Amino acid sequence: MSQQKLYYGKDIEVMFNSEICTHSGICVKGFPAVFDLSKRPWVNPDAAPAEEIARHIDKCPSGALTYKRLDGENSKKEEE
């Protein structure tokens, strides 16, 4: 059973797969405006421009975070 969750934003959708997350903390330490474990939901895809969120998700070492751009830009991470 997949533990993938989808967080809908206006310009970007963020997917999180808890099964492969290595809990490096890069997401929450590096971008707390979008990734905040003290909030529900903990991912807020509308808290920053889609371009910035996509760049940050590209740094996720485990690949647990992926995204789909809805603003007409490339969804490179999802297509890989």
All heavy atoms as a GROMACS GRO file, in nm:
protein
  631
    1MET      N    1   0.083  -0.119   0.000
    1MET     CA    2   0.000   0.000   0.000
    1MET      C    3   0.088   0.125   0.000
    1MET      O    4   0.175   0.140   0.083
    1MET     CB    5  -0.090  -0.001   0.124
    1MET     CG    6  -0.185   0.118   0.129
    1MET     SD    7  -0.304   0.101   0.262
    1MET     CE    8  -0.224   0.199   0.386
    2SER      N    9   0.065   0.211  -0.094
    2SER     CA   10   0.145   0.333  -0.106
    2SER      C   11   0.106   0.435   0.000
    2SER      O   12  -0.012   0.452   0.031
    2SER     CB   13   0.127   0.394  -0.245
    2SER     OG   14   0.196   0.516  -0.252
    3GLN      N   15   0.205   0.499   0.054
    3GLN     CA   16   0.183   0.603   0.153
    3GLN      C   17   0.201   0.741   0.090
    3GLN      O   18   0.252   0.832   0.154
    3GLN     CB   19   0.280   0.584   0.271
    3GLN     CG   20   0.254   0.458   0.348
    3GLN     CD   21   0.117   0.455   0.411
    3GLN    OE1   22   0.072   0.552   0.469
    3GLN    NE2   23   0.048   0.343   0.398
    4GLN      N   24   0.163   0.755  -0.036
    4GLN     CA   25   0.181   0.881  -0.107
    4GLN      C   26   0.062   0.973  -0.082
    4GLN      O   27  -0.053   0.932  -0.091
    4GLN     CB   28   0.198   0.857  -0.257
    4GLN     CG   29   0.228   0.986  -0.331
    4GLN     CD   30   0.308   0.963  -0.455
    4GLN    OE1   31   0.385   0.869  -0.464
    4GLN    NE2   32   0.291   1.048  -0.552
    5LYS      N   33   0.094   1.099  -0.050
    5LYS     CA   34  -0.010   1.200  -0.029
    5LYS      C   35   0.010   1.312  -0.128
    5LYS      O   36   0.123   1.343  -0.166
    5LYS     CB   37  -0.004   1.254   0.114
    5LYS     CG   38  -0.039   1.149   0.215
    5LYS     CD   39  -0.078   1.210   0.345
    5LYS     CE   40  -0.118   1.098   0.439
    5LYS     NZ   41  -0.177   1.143   0.560
    6LEU      N   42  -0.100   1.372  -0.168
    6LEU     CA   43  -0.098   1.479  -0.267
    6LEU      C   44  -0.148   1.607  -0.202
    6LEU      O   45  -0.251   1.607  -0.135
    6LEU     CB   46  -0.186   1.439  -0.385
    6LEU     CG   47  -0.199   1.534  -0.501
    6LEU    CD1   48  -0.064   1.566  -0.562
    6LEU    CD2   49  -0.289   1.475  -0.608
    7TYR      N   50  -0.072   1.714  -0.222
    7TYR     CA   51  -0.107   1.845  -0.168
    7TYR      C   52  -0.129   1.938  -0.287
    7TYR      O   53  -0.037   1.963  -0.365
    7TYR     CB   54   0.004   1.897  -0.076
    7TYR     CG   55   0.028   1.803   0.040
    7TYR    CD1   56   0.121   1.700   0.031
    7TYR    CD2   57  -0.044   1.816   0.157
    7TYR    CE1   58   0.142   1.613   0.137
    7TYR    CE2   59  -0.024   1.728   0.264
    7TYR     CZ   60   0.069   1.628   0.252
    7TYR     OH   61   0.088   1.541   0.357
    8TYR      N   62  -0.251   1.987  -0.301
    8TYR     CA   63  -0.290   2.068  -0.416
    8TYR      C   64  -0.262   2.215  -0.392
    8TYR      O   65  -0.300   2.270  -0.289
    8TYR     CB   66  -0.440   2.051  -0.445
    8TYR     CG   67  -0.480   1.911  -0.480
    8TYR    CD1   68  -0.527   1.824  -0.383
    8TYR    CD2   69  -0.471   1.866  -0.611
    8TYR    CE1   70  -0.563   1.695  -0.414
    8TYR    CE2   71  -0.508   1.736  -0.643
    8TYR     CZ   72  -0.554   1.652  -0.544
    8TYR     OH   73  -0.590   1.523  -0.576
    9GLY      N   74  -0.198   2.278  -0.489
    9GLY     CA   75  -0.177   2.421  -0.487
    9GLY      C   76  -0.229   2.482  -0.615
    9GLY      O   77  -0.270   2.411  -0.708
   10LYS      N   78  -0.228   2.614  -0.621
   10LYS     CA   79  -0.278   2.684  -0.739
   10LYS      C   80  -0.186   2.660  -0.860
   10LYS      O   81  -0.235   2.639  -0.970
   10LYS     CB   82  -0.286   2.833  -0.707
   10LYS     CG   83  -0.344   2.917  -0.819
   10LYS     CD   84  -0.361   3.061  -0.777
   10LYS     CE   85  -0.230   3.124  -0.740
   10LYS     NZ   86  -0.173   3.220  -0.830
   11ASP      N   87  -0.054   2.663  -0.839
   11ASP     CA   88   0.042   2.652  -0.950
   11ASP      C   89   0.127   2.526  -0.947
   11ASP      O   90   0.203   2.499  -1.039
   11ASP     CB   91   0.135   2.774  -0.950
   11ASP     CG   92   0.061   2.902  -0.980
   11ASP    OD1   93  -0.034   2.898  -1.061
   11ASP    OD2   94   0.098   3.006  -0.924
   12ILE      N   95   0.117   2.449  -0.837
   12ILE     CA   96   0.199   2.329  -0.824
   12ILE      C   97   0.128   2.229  -0.733
   12ILE      O   98   0.060   2.269  -0.638
   12ILE     CB   99   0.340   2.364  -0.769
   12ILE    CG1  100   0.436   2.246  -0.778
   12ILE    CG2  101   0.333   2.419  -0.628
   12ILE    CD1  102   0.582   2.283  -0.752
   13GLU      N  103   0.141   2.101  -0.766
   13GLU     CA  104   0.095   1.994  -0.678
   13GLU      C  105   0.219   1.926  -0.622
   13GLU      O  106   0.313   1.896  -0.697
   13GLU     CB  107   0.011   1.891  -0.754
   13GLU     CG  108  -0.121   1.941  -0.801
   13GLU     CD  109  -0.198   1.839  -0.882
   13GLU    OE1  110  -0.142   1.731  -0.916
   13GLU    OE2  111  -0.314   1.868  -0.916
   14VAL      N  112   0.220   1.902  -0.493
   14VAL     CA  113   0.333   1.838  -0.427
   14VAL      C  114   0.291   1.700  -0.381
   14VAL      O  115   0.187   1.684  -0.316
   14VAL     CB  116   0.382   1.922  -0.307
   14VAL    CG1  117   0.495   1.850  -0.234
   14VAL    CG2  118   0.427   2.060  -0.353
   15MET      N  119   0.370   1.599  -0.418
   15MET     CA  120   0.344   1.463  -0.375
   15MET      C  121   0.452   1.422  -0.274
   15MET      O  122   0.570   1.453  -0.293
   15MET     CB  123   0.349   1.366  -0.494
   15MET     CG  124   0.227   1.372  -0.585
   15MET     SD  125   0.216   1.517  -0.692
   15MET     CE  126   0.346   1.490  -0.807
   16PHE      N  127   0.409   1.352  -0.169
   16PHE     CA  128   0.501   1.305  -0.067
   16PHE      C  129   0.478   1.156  -0.046
   16PHE      O  130   0.366   1.112  -0.019
   16PHE     CB  131   0.479   1.379   0.065
   16PHE     CG  132   0.560   1.323   0.179
   16PHE    CD1  133   0.698   1.332   0.178
   16PHE    CD2  134   0.498   1.261   0.286
   16PHE    CE1  135   0.773   1.278   0.282
   16PHE    CE2  136   0.572   1.209   0.390
   16PHE     CZ  137   0.709   1.217   0.388
   17ASN      N  138   0.585   1.077  -0.057
   17ASN     CA  139   0.580   0.933  -0.036
   17ASN      C  140   0.655   0.900   0.092
   17ASN      O  141   0.778   0.895   0.094
   17ASN     CB  142   0.641   0.860  -0.156
   17ASN     CG  143   0.625   0.711  -0.146
   17ASN    OD1  144   0.608   0.656  -0.038
   17ASN    ND2  145   0.632   0.644  -0.260
   18SER      N  146   0.580   0.875   0.199
   18SER     CA  147   0.642   0.849   0.329
   18SER      C  148   0.720   0.718   0.333
   18SER      O  149   0.809   0.702   0.416
   18SER     CB  150   0.537   0.850   0.440
   18SER     OG  151   0.443   0.747   0.420
   19GLU      N  152   0.689   0.626   0.242
   19GLU     CA  153   0.758   0.496   0.240
   19GLU      C  154   0.905   0.509   0.202
   19GLU      O  155   0.987   0.426   0.242
   19GLU     CB  156   0.690   0.400   0.143
   19GLU     CG  157   0.555   0.352   0.190
   19GLU     CD  158   0.491   0.256   0.092
   19GLU    OE1  159   0.535   0.248  -0.024
   19GLU    OE2  160   0.396   0.188   0.133
   20ILE      N  161   0.940   0.610   0.123
   20ILE     CA  162   1.080   0.622   0.080
   20ILE      C  163   1.153   0.741   0.144
   20ILE      O  164   1.271   0.761   0.120
   20ILE     CB  165   1.093   0.628  -0.074
   20ILE    CG1  166   1.020   0.749  -0.131
   20ILE    CG2  167   1.040   0.500  -0.136
   20ILE    CD1  168   1.045   0.769  -0.279
   21CYS      N  169   1.082   0.816   0.228
   21CYS     CA  170   1.144   0.933   0.294
   21CYS      C  171   1.254   0.888   0.390
   21CYS      O  172   1.235   0.795   0.469
   21CYS     CB  173   1.037   1.010   0.370
   21CYS     SG  174   1.102   1.156   0.454
   22THR      N  175   1.369   0.952   0.381
   22THR     CA  176   1.481   0.919   0.470
   22THR      C  177   1.491   1.018   0.586
   22THR      O  178   1.584   1.013   0.665
   22THR     CB  179   1.615   0.918   0.393
   22THR    OG1  180   1.635   1.046   0.333
   22THR    CG2  181   1.617   0.808   0.289
   23HIS      N  182   1.397   1.110   0.595
   23HIS     CA  183   1.389   1.207   0.704
   23HIS      C  184   1.517   1.289   0.720
   23HIS      O  185   1.564   1.313   0.830
   23HIS     CB  186   1.351   1.138   0.835
   23HIS     CG  187   1.225   1.059   0.824
   23HIS    ND1  188   1.101   1.118   0.814
   23HIS    CD2  189   1.202   0.925   0.814
   23HIS    CE1  190   1.008   1.024   0.801
   23HIS    NE2  191   1.068   0.906   0.800
   24SER      N  192   1.570   1.333   0.606
   24SER     CA  193   1.691   1.417   0.610
   24SER      C  194   1.659   1.555   0.666
   24SER      O  195   1.747   1.623   0.717
   24SER     CB  196   1.750   1.431   0.470
   24SER     OG  197   1.663   1.510   0.388
   25GLY      N  198   1.534   1.598   0.654
   25GLY     CA  199   1.493   1.727   0.707
   25GLY      C  200   1.521   1.844   0.614
   25GLY      O  201   1.498   1.959   0.650
   26ILE      N  202   1.573   1.817   0.496
   26ILE     CA  203   1.605   1.924   0.404
   26ILE      C  204   1.482   2.007   0.371
   26ILE      O  205   1.488   2.129   0.361
   26ILE     CB  206   1.672   1.867   0.276
   26ILE    CG1  207   1.813   1.821   0.309
   26ILE    CG2  208   1.673   1.970   0.163
   26ILE    CD1  209   1.884   1.749   0.196
   27CYS      N  210   1.368   1.942   0.358
   27CYS     CA  211   1.245   2.015   0.323
   27CYS      C  212   1.206   2.114   0.434
   27CYS      O  213   1.189   2.233   0.407
   27CYS     CB  214   1.132   1.919   0.293
   27CYS     SG  215   1.097   1.798   0.423
   28VAL      N  216   1.194   2.066   0.556
   28VAL     CA  217   1.146   2.153   0.664
   28VAL      C  218   1.251   2.254   0.710
   28VAL      O  219   1.217   2.367   0.743
   28VAL     CB  220   1.093   2.071   0.784
   28VAL    CG1  221   0.968   1.996   0.746
   28VAL    CG2  222   1.195   1.976   0.838
   29LYS      N  223   1.376   2.215   0.711
   29LYS     CA  224   1.482   2.308   0.754
   29LYS      C  225   1.508   2.413   0.647
   29LYS      O  226   1.538   2.528   0.679
   29LYS     CB  227   1.612   2.233   0.783
   29LYS     CG  228   1.603   2.142   0.904
   29LYS     CD  229   1.731   2.061   0.919
   29LYS     CE  230   1.712   1.949   1.018
   29LYS     NZ  231   1.814   1.847   1.007
   30GLY      N  232   1.496   2.374   0.521
   30GLY     CA  233   1.531   2.465   0.413
   30GLY      C  234   1.419   2.553   0.363
   30GLY      O  235   1.443   2.654   0.299
   31PHE      N  236   1.293   2.516   0.391
   31PHE     CA  237   1.180   2.593   0.338
   31PHE      C  238   1.061   2.581   0.432
   31PHE      O  239   0.955   2.528   0.397
   31PHE     CB  240   1.144   2.540   0.200
   31PHE     CG  241   1.092   2.644   0.105
   31PHE    CD1  242   1.095   2.621  -0.031
   31PHE    CD2  243   1.038   2.764   0.148
   31PHE    CE1  244   1.047   2.714  -0.122
   31PHE    CE2  245   0.989   2.858   0.060
   31PHE     CZ  246   0.994   2.833  -0.075
   32PRO      N  247   1.074   2.634   0.556
   32PRO     CA  248   0.968   2.618   0.656
   32PRO      C  249   0.837   2.688   0.620
   32PRO      O  250   0.732   2.653   0.674
   32PRO     CB  251   1.030   2.676   0.783
   32PRO     CG  252   1.138   2.766   0.736
   32PRO     CD  253   1.189   2.706   0.607
   33ALA      N  254   0.839   2.783   0.528
   33ALA     CA  255   0.714   2.848   0.488
   33ALA      C  256   0.623   2.750   0.414
   33ALA      O  257   0.500   2.760   0.421
   33ALA     CB  258   0.743   2.968   0.399
   34VAL      N  259   0.682   2.653   0.346
   34VAL     CA  260   0.605   2.555   0.269
   34VAL      C  261   0.593   2.423   0.344
   34VAL      O  262   0.488   2.360   0.344
   34VAL     CB  263   0.670   2.533   0.130
   34VAL    CG1  264   0.598   2.423   0.053
   34VAL    CG2  265   0.672   2.663   0.051
   35PHE      N  266   0.701   2.379   0.407
   35PHE     CA  267   0.705   2.250   0.476
   35PHE      C  268   0.716   2.272   0.626
   35PHE      O  269   0.823   2.305   0.677
   35PHE     CB  270   0.824   2.166   0.426
   35PHE     CG  271   0.823   2.145   0.276
   35PHE    CD1  272   0.900   2.225   0.193
   35PHE    CD2  273   0.743   2.048   0.219
   35PHE    CE1  274   0.899   2.207   0.055
   35PHE    CE2  275   0.740   2.029   0.082
   35PHE     CZ  276   0.818   2.109   0.000
   36ASP      N  277   0.606   2.255   0.698
   36ASP     CA  278   0.602   2.284   0.842
   36ASP      C  279   0.531   2.170   0.913
   36ASP      O  280   0.409   2.156   0.905
   36ASP     CB  281   0.530   2.416   0.866
   36ASP     CG  282   0.534   2.461   1.011
   36ASP    OD1  283   0.565   2.378   1.100
   36ASP    OD2  284   0.505   2.579   1.036
   37LEU      N  285   0.608   2.089   0.984
   37LEU     CA  286   0.552   1.970   1.051
   37LEU      C  287   0.456   2.005   1.164
   37LEU      O  288   0.379   1.920   1.207
   37LEU     CB  289   0.666   1.882   1.105
   37LEU     CG  290   0.752   1.816   0.998
   37LEU    CD1  291   0.870   1.742   1.062
   37LEU    CD2  292   0.670   1.721   0.913
   38SER      N  293   0.457   2.128   1.212
   38SER     CA  294   0.366   2.166   1.320
   38SER      C  295   0.228   2.206   1.268
   38SER      O  296   0.137   2.230   1.346
   38SER     CB  297   0.424   2.281   1.403
   38SER     OG  298   0.426   2.401   1.326
   39LYS      N  299   0.211   2.210   1.136
   39LYS     CA  300   0.083   2.249   1.077
   39LYS      C  301   0.019   2.130   1.007
   39LYS      O  302   0.085   2.036   0.968
   39LYS     CB  303   0.103   2.363   0.977
   39LYS     CG  304   0.147   2.492   1.043
   39LYS     CD  305   0.154   2.603   0.942
   39LYS     CE  306   0.196   2.732   1.013
   39LYS     NZ  307   0.218   2.839   0.919
   40ARG      N  308  -0.112   2.137   0.990
   40ARG     CA  309  -0.186   2.038   0.914
   40ARG      C  310  -0.266   2.110   0.809
   40ARG      O  311  -0.344   2.199   0.844
   40ARG     CB  312  -0.279   1.956   1.004
   40ARG     CG  313  -0.202   1.868   1.102
   40ARG     CD  314  -0.129   1.757   1.027
   40ARG     NE  315  -0.046   1.678   1.115
   40ARG     CZ  316   0.088   1.691   1.128
   40ARG    NH1  317   0.152   1.784   1.062
   40ARG    NH2  318   0.155   1.613   1.207
   41PRO      N  319  -0.253   2.079   0.683
   41PRO     CA  320  -0.151   1.988   0.632
   41PRO      C  321  -0.011   2.048   0.645
   41PRO      O  322   0.003   2.170   0.651
   41PRO     CB  323  -0.190   1.970   0.485
   41PRO     CG  324  -0.265   2.094   0.449
   41PRO     CD  325  -0.334   2.138   0.576
   42TRP      N  326   0.089   1.963   0.650
   42TRP     CA  327   0.226   2.011   0.673
   42TRP      C  328   0.290   2.068   0.548
   42TRP      O  329   0.394   2.132   0.557
   42TRP     CB  330   0.312   1.900   0.734
   42TRP     CG  331   0.352   1.790   0.640
   42TRP    CD1  332   0.276   1.685   0.601
   42TRP    CD2  333   0.477   1.775   0.574
   42TRP    NE1  334   0.347   1.605   0.514
   42TRP    CE2  335   0.471   1.658   0.495
   42TRP    CE3  336   0.596   1.849   0.572
   42TRP    CZ2  337   0.577   1.614   0.418
   42TRP    CZ3  338   0.700   1.804   0.494
   42TRP    CH2  339   0.691   1.687   0.419
   43VAL      N  340   0.229   2.046   0.431
   43VAL     CA  341   0.278   2.103   0.306
   43VAL      C  342   0.179   2.207   0.257
   43VAL      O  343   0.060   2.178   0.243
   43VAL     CB  344   0.296   1.994   0.198
   43VAL    CG1  345   0.344   2.055   0.067
   43VAL    CG2  346   0.392   1.886   0.244
   44ASN      N  347   0.227   2.329   0.233
   44ASN     CA  348   0.142   2.437   0.182
   44ASN      C  349   0.196   2.482   0.046
   44ASN      O  350   0.283   2.568   0.039
   44ASN     CB  351   0.140   2.553   0.280
   44ASN     CG  352   0.050   2.666   0.232
   44ASN    OD1  353  -0.003   2.664   0.122
   44ASN    ND2  354   0.035   2.768   0.315
   45PRO      N  355   0.146   2.424  -0.063
   45PRO     CA  356   0.199   2.455  -0.196
   45PRO      C  357   0.169   2.597  -0.245
   45PRO      O  358   0.220   2.637  -0.349
   45PRO     CB  359   0.130   2.354  -0.288
   45PRO     CG  360   0.057   2.260  -0.201
   45PRO     CD  361   0.044   2.322  -0.066
   46ASP      N  362   0.088   2.671  -0.172
   46ASP     CA  363   0.059   2.809  -0.211
   46ASP      C  364   0.138   2.911  -0.128
   46ASP      O  365   0.116   3.031  -0.141
   46ASP     CB  366  -0.092   2.837  -0.199
   46ASP     CG  367  -0.172   2.764  -0.305
   46ASP    OD1  368  -0.119   2.745  -0.418
   46ASP    OD2  369  -0.287   2.727  -0.277
   47ALA      N  370   0.229   2.864  -0.045
   47ALA     CA  371   0.303   2.954   0.044
   47ALA      C  372   0.424   3.021  -0.022
   47ALA      O  373   0.487   3.106   0.038
   47ALA     CB  374   0.348   2.879   0.169
   48ALA      N  375   0.454   2.982  -0.145
   48ALA     CA  376   0.569   3.038  -0.217
   48ALA      C  377   0.546   3.016  -0.367
   48ALA      O  378   0.462   2.934  -0.405
   48ALA     CB  379   0.699   2.970  -0.173
   49PRO      N  380   0.621   3.087  -0.450
   49PRO     CA  381   0.609   3.065  -0.595
   49PRO      C  382   0.644   2.920  -0.633
   49PRO      O  383   0.734   2.859  -0.575
   49PRO     CB  384   0.709   3.163  -0.655
   49PRO     CG  385   0.726   3.269  -0.551
   49PRO     CD  386   0.712   3.198  -0.419
   50ALA      N  387   0.572   2.867  -0.730
   50ALA     CA  388   0.592   2.729  -0.775
   50ALA      C  389   0.737   2.702  -0.814
   50ALA      O  390   0.791   2.595  -0.785
   50ALA     CB  391   0.498   2.696  -0.891
   51GLU      N  392   0.801   2.800  -0.879
   51GLU     CA  393   0.941   2.784  -0.921
   51GLU      C  394   1.032   2.757  -0.801
   51GLU      O  395   1.119   2.670  -0.805
   51GLU     CB  396   0.987   2.908  -0.997
   51GLU     CG  397   1.132   2.907  -1.036
   51GLU     CD  398   1.166   2.803  -1.142
   51GLU    OE1  399   1.077   2.768  -1.221
   51GLU    OE2  400   1.281   2.756  -1.143
   52GLU      N  401   1.013   2.832  -0.692
   52GLU     CA  402   1.096   2.814  -0.572
   52GLU      C  403   1.069   2.679  -0.507
   52GLU      O  404   1.162   2.611  -0.461
   52GLU     CB  405   1.069   2.927  -0.473
   52GLU     CG  406   1.119   3.062  -0.517
   52GLU     CD  407   1.087   3.171  -0.417
   52GLU    OE1  408   1.074   3.140  -0.296
   52GLU    OE2  409   1.075   3.287  -0.460
   53ILE      N  410   0.943   2.640  -0.500
   53ILE     CA  411   0.908   2.511  -0.440
   53ILE      C  412   0.969   2.397  -0.523
   53ILE      O  413   1.028   2.304  -0.468
   53ILE     CB  414   0.756   2.495  -0.429
   53ILE    CG1  415   0.700   2.599  -0.330
   53ILE    CG2  416   0.719   2.354  -0.385
   53ILE    CD1  417   0.549   2.607  -0.327
   54ALA      N  418   0.957   2.405  -0.655
   54ALA     CA  419   1.013   2.302  -0.743
   54ALA      C  420   1.164   2.290  -0.723
   54ALA      O  421   1.218   2.180  -0.713
   54ALA     CB  422   0.980   2.333  -0.888
   55ARG      N  423   1.234   2.404  -0.717
   55ARG     CA  424   1.379   2.402  -0.696
   55ARG      C  425   1.415   2.336  -0.564
   55ARG      O  426   1.512   2.261  -0.555
   55ARG     CB  427   1.435   2.544  -0.701
   55ARG     CG  428   1.505   2.579  -0.829
   55ARG     CD  429   1.592   2.702  -0.821
   55ARG     NE  430   1.539   2.811  -0.742
   55ARG     CZ  431   1.468   2.913  -0.789
   55ARG    NH1  432   1.441   2.920  -0.918
   55ARG    NH2  433   1.425   3.008  -0.710
   56HIS      N  434   1.337   2.363  -0.462
   56HIS     CA  435   1.365   2.304  -0.331
   56HIS      C  436   1.337   2.154  -0.330
   56HIS      O  437   1.415   2.076  -0.276
   56HIS     CB  438   1.284   2.375  -0.222
   56HIS     CG  439   1.329   2.340  -0.085
   56HIS    ND1  440   1.449   2.382  -0.033
   56HIS    CD2  441   1.272   2.261   0.009
   56HIS    CE1  442   1.463   2.333   0.088
   56HIS    NE2  443   1.357   2.259   0.116
   57ILE      N  444   1.227   2.114  -0.392
   57ILE     CA  445   1.195   1.971  -0.398
   57ILE      C  446   1.302   1.894  -0.474
   57ILE      O  447   1.333   1.779  -0.441
   57ILE     CB  448   1.054   1.950  -0.459
   57ILE    CG1  449   0.949   1.997  -0.358
   57ILE    CG2  450   1.032   1.804  -0.500
   57ILE    CD1  451   0.807   1.995  -0.411
   58ASP      N  452   1.363   1.956  -0.574
   58ASP     CA  453   1.470   1.891  -0.649
   58ASP      C  454   1.588   1.855  -0.559
   58ASP      O  455   1.670   1.771  -0.595
   58ASP     CB  456   1.518   1.980  -0.764
   58ASP     CG  457   1.418   1.986  -0.879
   58ASP    OD1  458   1.331   1.895  -0.888
   58ASP    OD2  459   1.427   2.080  -0.958
   59LYS      N  460   1.598   1.914  -0.440
   59LYS     CA  461   1.708   1.885  -0.347
   59LYS      C  462   1.678   1.765  -0.257
   59LYS      O  463   1.764   1.722  -0.182
   59LYS     CB  464   1.734   2.008  -0.258
   59LYS     CG  465   1.779   2.130  -0.333
   59LYS     CD  466   1.793   2.247  -0.239
   59LYS     CE  467   1.823   2.375  -0.316
   59LYS     NZ  468   1.824   2.492  -0.228
   60CYS      N  469   1.556   1.713  -0.262
   60CYS     CA  470   1.518   1.601  -0.174
   60CYS      C  471   1.603   1.478  -0.210
   60CYS      O  472   1.595   1.425  -0.321
   60CYS     CB  473   1.370   1.570  -0.193
   60CYS     SG  474   1.312   1.429  -0.095
   61PRO      N  475   1.687   1.431  -0.116
   61PRO     CA  476   1.780   1.322  -0.149
   61PRO      C  477   1.714   1.187  -0.171
   61PRO      O  478   1.766   1.104  -0.244
   61PRO     CB  479   1.874   1.318  -0.028
   61PRO     CG  480   1.795   1.377   0.084
   61PRO     CD  481   1.704   1.479   0.021
   62SER      N  482   1.599   1.163  -0.110
   62SER     CA  483   1.535   1.031  -0.122
   62SER      C  484   1.438   1.022  -0.239
   62SER      O  485   1.401   0.913  -0.281
   62SER     CB  486   1.458   0.999   0.007
   62SER     OG  487   1.347   1.088   0.020
   63GLY      N  488   1.395   1.136  -0.290
   63GLY     CA  489   1.294   1.136  -0.395
   63GLY      C  490   1.154   1.121  -0.339
   63GLY      O  491   1.058   1.098  -0.414
   64ALA      N  492   1.138   1.133  -0.208
   64ALA     CA  493   1.006   1.120  -0.145
   64ALA      C  494   0.915   1.235  -0.184
   64ALA      O  495   0.793   1.220  -0.186
   64ALA     CB  496   1.020   1.113   0.007
   65LEU      N  497   0.973   1.351  -0.212
   65LEU     CA  498   0.896   1.466  -0.257
   65LEU      C  499   0.909   1.480  -0.408
   65LEU      O  500   1.020   1.478  -0.462
   65LEU     CB  501   0.946   1.595  -0.191
   65LEU     CG  502   0.909   1.614  -0.045
   65LEU    CD1  503   0.989   1.729   0.014
   65LEU    CD2  504   0.760   1.638  -0.029
   66THR      N  505   0.796   1.490  -0.475
   66THR     CA  506   0.794   1.516  -0.618
   66THR      C  507   0.687   1.622  -0.642
   66THR      O  508   0.614   1.660  -0.549
   66THR     CB  509   0.762   1.389  -0.700
   66THR    OG1  510   0.640   1.333  -0.655
   66THR    CG2  511   0.875   1.287  -0.688
   67TYR      N  512   0.678   1.670  -0.764
   67TYR     CA  513   0.581   1.775  -0.792
   67TYR      C  514   0.532   1.769  -0.936
   67TYR      O  515   0.593   1.705  -1.021
   67TYR     CB  516   0.642   1.913  -0.766
   67TYR     CG  517   0.766   1.943  -0.847
   67TYR    CD1  518   0.756   1.996  -0.974
   67TYR    CD2  519   0.893   1.917  -0.797
   67TYR    CE1  520   0.869   2.023  -1.050
   67TYR    CE2  521   1.006   1.944  -0.870
   67TYR     CZ  522   0.993   1.997  -0.997
   67TYR     OH  523   1.105   2.024  -1.071
   68LYS      N  524   0.421   1.836  -0.956
   68LYS     CA  525   0.366   1.856  -1.089
   68LYS      C  526   0.335   2.004  -1.102
   68LYS      O  527   0.257   2.058  -1.024
   68LYS     CB  528   0.238   1.774  -1.109
   68LYS     CG  529   0.174   1.795  -1.244
   68LYS     CD  530   0.048   1.711  -1.256
   68LYS     CE  531  -0.016   1.734  -1.391
   68LYS     NZ  532  -0.144   1.662  -1.402
   69ARG      N  533   0.399   2.068  -1.200
   69ARG     CA  534   0.375   2.211  -1.222
   69ARG      C  535   0.242   2.230  -1.294
   69ARG      O  536   0.212   2.160  -1.390
   69ARG     CB  537   0.487   2.271  -1.306
   69ARG     CG  538   0.626   2.266  -1.242
   69ARG     CD  539   0.645   2.368  -1.132
   69ARG     NE  540   0.634   2.505  -1.175
   69ARG     CZ  541   0.738   2.582  -1.211
   69ARG    NH1  542   0.860   2.534  -1.210
   69ARG    NH2  543   0.718   2.707  -1.248
   70LEU      N  544   0.162   2.322  -1.248
   70LEU     CA  545   0.032   2.352  -1.306
   70LEU      C  546   0.031   2.487  -1.375
   70LEU      O  547  -0.070   2.529  -1.428
   70LEU     CB  548  -0.076   2.350  -1.197
   70LEU     CG  549  -0.084   2.223  -1.114
   70LEU    CD1  550  -0.185   2.240  -1.002
   70LEU    CD2  551  -0.120   2.105  -1.201
   71ASP      N  552   0.146   2.554  -1.372
   71ASP     CA  553   0.155   2.691  -1.426
   71ASP      C  554   0.215   2.694  -1.567
   71ASP      O  555   0.258   2.798  -1.614
   71ASP     CB  556   0.235   2.780  -1.332
   71ASP     CG  557   0.375   2.726  -1.305
   71ASP    OD1  558   0.412   2.620  -1.359
   71ASP    OD2  559   0.449   2.792  -1.229
   72GLY      N  560   0.218   2.578  -1.632
   72GLY     CA  561   0.268   2.573  -1.769
   72GLY      C  562   0.417   2.550  -1.780
   72GLY      O  563   0.470   2.536  -1.889
   73GLU      N  564   0.487   2.542  -1.669
   73GLU     CA  565   0.631   2.515  -1.671
   73GLU      C  566   0.653   2.364  -1.669
   73GLU      O  567   0.564   2.286  -1.641
   73GLU     CB  568   0.699   2.581  -1.550
   73GLU     CG  569   0.689   2.732  -1.551
   73GLU     CD  570   0.759   2.796  -1.670
   73GLU    OE1  571   0.868   2.751  -1.707
   73GLU    OE2  572   0.703   2.891  -1.725
   74ASN      N  573   0.778   2.323  -1.695
   74ASN     CA  574   0.814   2.182  -1.695
   74ASN      C  575   0.794   2.119  -1.558
   74ASN      O  576   0.827   2.178  -1.457
   74ASN     CB  577   0.960   2.164  -1.735
   74ASN     CG  578   0.976   2.134  -1.880
   74ASN    OD1  579   0.879   2.110  -1.950
   74ASN    ND2  580   1.098   2.136  -1.927
   75SER      N  581   0.744   1.998  -1.557
   75SER     CA  582   0.735   1.919  -1.436
   75SER      C  583   0.846   1.815  -1.437
   75SER      O  584   0.823   1.696  -1.428
   75SER     CB  585   0.598   1.852  -1.426
   75SER     OG  586   0.498   1.946  -1.406
   76LYS      N  587   0.967   1.861  -1.450
   76LYS     CA  588   1.084   1.775  -1.467
   76LYS      C  589   1.090   1.662  -1.364
   76LYS      O  590   1.112   1.548  -1.398
   76LYS     CB  591   1.210   1.860  -1.457
   76LYS     CG  592   1.340   1.781  -1.450
   76LYS     CD  593   1.458   1.870  -1.434
   76LYS     CE  594   1.478   1.904  -1.291
   76LYS     NZ  595   1.587   1.845  -1.221
   77LYS      N  596   1.069   1.693  -1.240
   77LYS     CA  597   1.086   1.595  -1.134
   77LYS      C  598   0.985   1.481  -1.147
   77LYS      O  599   1.018   1.366  -1.123
   77LYS     CB  600   1.070   1.665  -0.998
   77LYS     CG  601   1.113   1.582  -0.880
   77LYS     CD  602   1.262   1.566  -0.876
   77LYS     CE  603   1.302   1.499  -0.745
   77LYS     NZ  604   1.442   1.479  -0.732
   78GLU      N  605   0.863   1.511  -1.186
   78GLU     CA  606   0.762   1.407  -1.197
   78GLU      C  607   0.787   1.318  -1.318
   78GLU      O  608   0.759   1.200  -1.318
   78GLU     CB  609   0.623   1.468  -1.207
   78GLU     CG  610   0.515   1.363  -1.204
   78GLU     CD  611   0.379   1.419  -1.229
   78GLU    OE1  612   0.355   1.466  -1.341
   78GLU    OE2  613   0.296   1.416  -1.139
   79GLU      N  614   0.845   1.371  -1.424
   79GLU     CA  615   0.864   1.298  -1.549
   79GLU      C  616   0.982   1.202  -1.544
   79GLU      O  617   0.994   1.116  -1.628
   79GLU     CB  618   0.882   1.397  -1.665
   79GLU     CG  619   0.757   1.478  -1.692
   79GLU     CD  620   0.781   1.594  -1.788
   79GLU    OE1  621   0.895   1.608  -1.836
   79GLU    OE2  622   0.688   1.670  -1.813
   80GLU      N  623   1.070   1.218  -1.449
   80GLU     CA  624   1.190   1.133  -1.442
   80GLU      C  625   1.156   0.989  -1.410
   80GLU      O  626   1.061   0.960  -1.347
   80GLU     CB  627   1.287   1.188  -1.337
   80GLU     CG  628   1.352   1.314  -1.382
   80GLU     CD  629   1.446   1.372  -1.278
   80GLU    OE1  630   1.446   1.326  -1.162
   80GLU    OE2  631   1.519   1.462  -1.313
   0.00000   0.00000   0.00000
